[in-house]
Amino acid sequence: MVGPRPNREVELSEHVELSEHVEVDDDAATEDSVLLFVGGPLDGRVEIRAARLGEPLPTITHVHLHGGPKVVHRYDLESLTEQTGVYHLRRN
């Protein structure tokens, strides 16, 4: 999780697994990452991102489909260490 990455976003929903949207990075770190979500509908969620998937994305988009209009939340990554980070809800 070192250094800036190009702005890439991945959509998360309750029905799609994250790994379906992520490219595999052959130069990935050897340790898994621990990611905490703060704010919005994902508040309190903790994800373990496998090292084989590469570095966590700088921005993640969560789309909530509930029978009405879709609700979109974006989370921006703040790296704490090489293997830990916090996704904060983006304020519009």
N, C-alpha and C positions, 0 to 999 in steps of 0.2 A: 504494500500500500504506500510505496514511496513515490513522490513526485506527482505532478499533474498528469492527467490522462485526457485524451480527447473527450469532448462532450458526447457521451453515448447514453441513451436511456433504455431501460428495459421495463416492460409493463408487467405488473404483478396483478393477479386476480385470485379469488378464492378457488378458481377452477383450473388454473394452469400452473404447472410446475416451473419454477425459475429456470431450471436447466434446459428447457425447451427454447429459451431465448438467448442463450449465452454461447459465445464462441469460446472454444478451448484455446488456452494460451500455452504453447509448448515451453515457454520460459517461465512458467508459474513458480511461485515460491514453494518450498517444500513443506510448509506448515499450513494447516487450515486457518481461516480467519473467523473471528467471532464478531458479529455485527448486531448492534442494538438499535431498535427503532424508537424514536421519541416523537410523540405528537400524532394527531390524526387517528385513523382507524387501525393503524399498525402499532400504536403505542404499547410498549412493553414487549413486543416480539423480539426474540433473540434468534438469529440464524447462524448456523455454522456453515461457512462457505468452503467447500473442498478446495484444496490447493490446486488440484488438477484443472479447475475452472479458471485459474488466473486471478488477477487482482479484482477486487470488488469495483463495480462501476461507480463513477462519481455522482450520478443521479439515477434514481429509480422512480418509475411512475407506477402508482397503484390505481387501478380502475375498479370501482365498485359498481356492479350491476345489480339492481334491486327491483326491477319491474317498472321503475320510473326513469327519469333521466340519469344517465351515467354520471358518477361523481369521480373526479380525477384529483389525486393528491400526488405531489412530487416531493421526494426526499433527497436531500443533498448529504453526501458523505463527509464526515470530519474524521480524519485518521487520528487515532490516539497513539498507537504503536504500529509496528510493521504487521502485526496480526490482529489488531483490534480497531474497531471504528464504530462511530455512531452516525446513523442516518437521522437527520433532523427534518421535520416537516417544513417545507418551504412556505414562507408567508408571501401571499400575493401582494 
